């Protein structure tokens, strides 16, 4: 197996590549040795370079993770990511009969190892922390790769592949959160953990039980998304066969756009900008920006402003995650509660009026952050220096959240 060629093949022509993979005699150890140990290194190394050597920052504030801390984090995340692939393969294998498939631990491992290619390769964007969101978007393409591989490797009927994929994606989210919680122990500041219960699949819906209730996903919308992705996939395969790499890349972007359209259009950035006040109490606005983002067919929007008065500073942002909104609603911190204190830092996550709020602040009052995530994927965040959480909560509450929900509904219908 040529590593580079396999990466290109699985990304650009997955339907042709999965049958080839199914016939390969490599065992789990060989796949680790020939493929995963190299692919998993991409996000680990890129993150180390991005956070410890390049540095991250916003609104004139920059920071770098200490070299030793960054190295430890890179090694831990690398090893854990290799383990997560195997863990997810076990889950995929166990779920096969529930979705009309055939159990095969080797095929389940092949599905997760090669299906995760887009996520691992997308980790290269972590070289520049400001572009790390593109890595998340790239990882979403792995959902399509897994979907196309399920009928071939797990022998699941095509009509059940969507539900099977959804459950795998949810398991992947849980695994990512656990991975993040574990690696966060080696980074500055406390991490955020989560505890999830069982999963179920009934009829056309998939549900996952959490300590605070169930999250239900209607697979009808995913069927709609799947049809659009199938059409784009055919165009991509045709372009690949003709050697038109530009058209193939465009079609890949259309598949990502199908995910976006399934979850609704974002609120235009200029409309978000209009909601940012000229002043917050005595703090006057010093800068403001509005951005409509388009990357790999996924559309999002954001508006940010900074305010200051004396030694007090506040940064207020409104972000519509667009196509990521539906997936963001599955994120664990949007469906759990947290009350944690460590090294002088307090973190709380709780529900209020059907929304999820997150507070994180230093007890000495030097810095605080307050975020609220709406069920439609819109997030409002206020952070600042010399501000207590109560003041920042008032800032967030002063943002017309109900109006944002109305604007999101209107944008999705347009």
N, C-alpha and C positions, 0 to 999 in steps of 0.2 A: 504494500500500500504506500503510494506516494502521498505524504502528508499534505503538501500544498494542493495537489490535485484533488484530494478527497475533500478538503475544505471548499474549494471552488465548486466541486460537483454537488455536494450536499446543499450548498447555499443557492446555487443557480438552477439546478435541475434535480430537485429532491425525489420526484416521482420515478425518475430513471435510476437514481442511485440507491434507493431503499432496497429494491430487489437484488441488487449486486451485494449489498451489505448482508442481506438475509442468507445469501449463499456462502459467505465467507466462513472459513473454519476457525478463525481466531477465537480464543477463549477470553474470559474477562481480564486475566493478567496481561495477555498480549495487547488488548485494546488500551489498557492503562499505559503500557510501556511504549506502544507505537504512536498513541494519539493523545490521550488525556493529559499525560504529564506535561506535554508541550502546550496544549491549548489552555489548560488551567493556569499556567504560568503567566499568560498575557495580562489578565486583570490584576493579578497580585503584584507583578513587577510595575505595571503602569500606574497603579495606585500609589505604590511606594515613591516612584519618581514624581508623580503629580503632587502629593501631599508633603513629602519630605524634602524634595529638591526644588521643584518649581514653586510650590506654595499656592495657597488659595486665599481669596479675599473678596470683599464687596464693600461698596460705599467708603472706600479709602482705608479700610481696615484689612490687613493681610496677616497670615500666620503660616507657619510651617510646623509639621509634626516632627519632633526630635528624631534624628537618624536611627538611633537604637530602637526607639518605640516603633518607628515605621517599618524597620526590618523585621521585628518580632511580629508585628501585625501582618506583614506580607507573608511570612512563613506560616503563621497560624491559619490565615484565610486560605492560603494555597492548599494546605493539607485538609482543611475542613471541606473545601469545595470538592476535592477528590472523593471524600467520604460521602458527601451529600448525593453525588451522582449514584453511588452504589445503593444508598438508602432509598432514594426515589425509585430505583430499578426494582427493589424488593416490593415496594408499594404497588408499582405498575403491574408486576407479576401477580400479586395477590388479588388485584382488582379485575384481572382479565375475565374470569368466568362471569362476573357481574355484568359485563358489557358484551357477552356473547363471544369472548375471545378464548384463546388457548394459552394456558400457562407455559411460560418458557423463561427461566431466569436469564439465560444468555441473551435471548432476543429482547427482553425487557431492558437489559443493560445496554445493548446496542442502541435501542431506541433513545435512552436518556443520554448516552455518551455522545452520539452523533447528532441527536436532536438539540443538544445544548451548544452546538458549535457557534450559532449566531451570538448567543450570550457571552461566550468566552471571547470570541473575536471582537465583539463590541466593547470589551473591556479596555481596548486600546485608547478609547476616548478619555480614560481616566488620567492619561498623561497630562492633560490640561483640565484641572478641576472644573472650570467653567463649562466644559463640554461634556461632563459626565452624564448629563441627561440623555445625550445621544446614545450612550452605552445602554441605557435603559430601553430606549426605543429599539435599538438593534436586538436586544434580548427578546423583545416581543415577537420578533420574526421566528424565534425558536418555537413559539406556539404553533405556527403553521407547519414547521418541520415535523414536530411531534404528531400533529394531526395527520399529515400525509403518510407517516411511518406506521401508525397504529394498524391499519388494515393489512399491511404487508407483514409486519413482524409479530403482531399479537393476534392476527387473524380475526379481528373484531369486525362485524358488519359495518359497512359504510354509514348506515343510518344511525349507528350508535357511537360512531367515532367522535362526534362533537361532545356528547356527554362525558365520554371517557377522557377526552382532552381537557375538559373543564375541571374535572376532579384532579387530574395530574397537575394542572396549573395552580389550583388551590394548594395542593400539597407542596408545590414548588415555592409558593409564597410563604407558607409556614416554614419551610426549610430555610429560605432566605432570611426570615426574621430570626430564627434560631441561630443561624450562622452569624448574622449581624450582632446578636446579643453576646455570643461567645467571643467574637473578635473584638467587640467593644471593650472587653475587659482588659485588652492590651493597648487601648487608646486612651487619651486624656478624657476625663469626664465619664459619668456613668452610662452604661448601655441600657437598652430597653428590652425586656424579655416578654414572653407571652406564653400562655398555656391554652392549648386547644383540645377540644374533645373529639368525638367521633364524626365521621362523615357518612352521608347517605345519598342514595340516588333513587328517586321515585318518579316514574313517569317521565315527563318532559322537563323536570326541574332537578337541580342538584343543590344540596344543602350541606353546610358545614356547621357543626355545633361548637359553640364557644362557651366559656363559663358565663357569658352574659346573654345567651340566646343563640338563635340560628341566623346565619346569613344564607339567603336563598338566591339562586341564580336561575333566571328564566332562559332556557336554552333556545327558545324561539328566536330571540334576537341574535343568538350565536349562529343559528341556522342561516339567518339573513346575511350575517357577516361572512359566513362560510361560502355562500354562493358568490358573493363579490370577489372573495379571495380566490375561488376556483377559476373564475373568469380571468382574473389577472394572472393566475398561475399558467393558464393555457397560453396567454400572450407572451409570458416570460419564456416558456419552453420553446415556442415558435421562434422567438428572437434568438434564443441560445442556439437552436438548430441551424439558423441562418448565419450565425457568427456575429450578430448585431449586439454587442455587449452593452451599448448605450440604451437600446430598447429594453434589454433584459433588466438593466438597473432601474429603468423607469417603471417597468412592470412590478418590480419588487417594491418600489415605493407605493404603487397603487394598492398592493396588498396591505401595506401598513395603513394606507388611507382608508381601506375597508374597515379596519379596526376602529379608526377614528369616527367614521360615519355611523358605525353601529352604536356608538356611545354619544352621538350628538355633536353639533358644532360648538366651538368655543365662543364666548362673548368677545366681540371685537375689542382690541386693546385700548382704542380711544374711548370706548364706553366705560371701561374699567378706570381709565385715567381720570375721567370726569367725576368719579366717586371719591377721589383723594382730596381731602380738604386743603385749603391754602395755609391753614394754621391749626395746631392742636394746642388749645389753651394759649400759653405764653410762647410756645415753640413755633417759630416761623419756618415755612417751607424753604429749603435751600436748593433742592434739586428734584426733578421729576422725569420719569421716562415711561414710555409705553412701547411694548414690543409684541408683534405677532410673529410667532415662530412656526416654521415649516421645516420639518426634518424627516426624511424617509417616509413622506406621505402623512405623517402625523402632525396635526395642527394644534397649537396651544397659544395662549395669550397671557400677558402679564402687564401690570402697571406698578411702579414702585416710586416712592418719594422719601426723602430724608428731611428731618426737622431738627432744629437746634435752638437752644437758648442757654447761654452760659455754659456750664459743664454738663448740661442734659442734652442727650441725643436720642432720637427715635427714628426708626426706619419702619415704614408701613408698606406692605405689599399685598396685592391681590393677584392671585394666580388661578387661571382656568386651565386645567390640565387636558382639556379637550378629549382626545381619544383615550387618554390614560385615566379619565375620570371614572369610568365604570370599574376599571381594575383597581384604582385607588380606593374605591369604596370597600374593596375586599381586604385592604391592608389591615393588619392586626391592630395597630394602634387606633384605628377607626372603630374597632369593635371590642375594646377592652378598657379596663380601668387600671391605673397605676398610682401608687403613692410611695415614693422612694426618696431617701435622703442619703447622700454619700459625699464625703470630703467637702462639706460646706455647701453642696449644691442640692437643690430640691427639685423633684420632677413629679408632676401630677398629670394624669390623663383621666378625664371623666366625661360623662354625658350630661348635656343640658339642653332642654328644649329640642330634643331629637338631633342635636349636633354634637360633635366631639370636640372638646377643648383640651389643649395641652399647655401646661405651664412648666417653665424651666427657669430657675433663677438661682443666683448666688445669695446666700443668707446675709452676706455683708452689704447687700444692696448695690454691688458694683455693676451687675448686668442681669437682665431678665428677658425672657421671650414668652409670648403668648400667641398660640395659634388656634384657629377654629377651622375645621374641615366640614363642609356641607356635604350632604348625601349625593349631590350631583357632581362632585369632583372639584368644586371651587374652594380655594383655601385663602384665608386672610391671616396674615401674620404681622405682629408688631414686636419689635425688639429694640432694646436701647440700653444705654449706659446711664447710671444714676437714676434709674426709674424702677419703682417697685412693681410687682405683678398686678396689684390692684389698679394702678394707674394705666398699665398697658391693657388690662382687661377692659377698662373704660374706653380706651382708644379703639379696640376691636369692636366693642359693643356699639360704638359710635358710627361704625361702618354699616350702611343699610343692608344687612344680611338678607332680609326678606326680599328686598329689591333685587339683590344678586340672584336669588333663586328664581324670581320672575324673569329676569333678563336671560338666565340660562335656558329656561323653558322656551322663551321666545326665539333664542338663537338656534336651538335644536330643531324648531319647526320650520325655520327659514330655508 
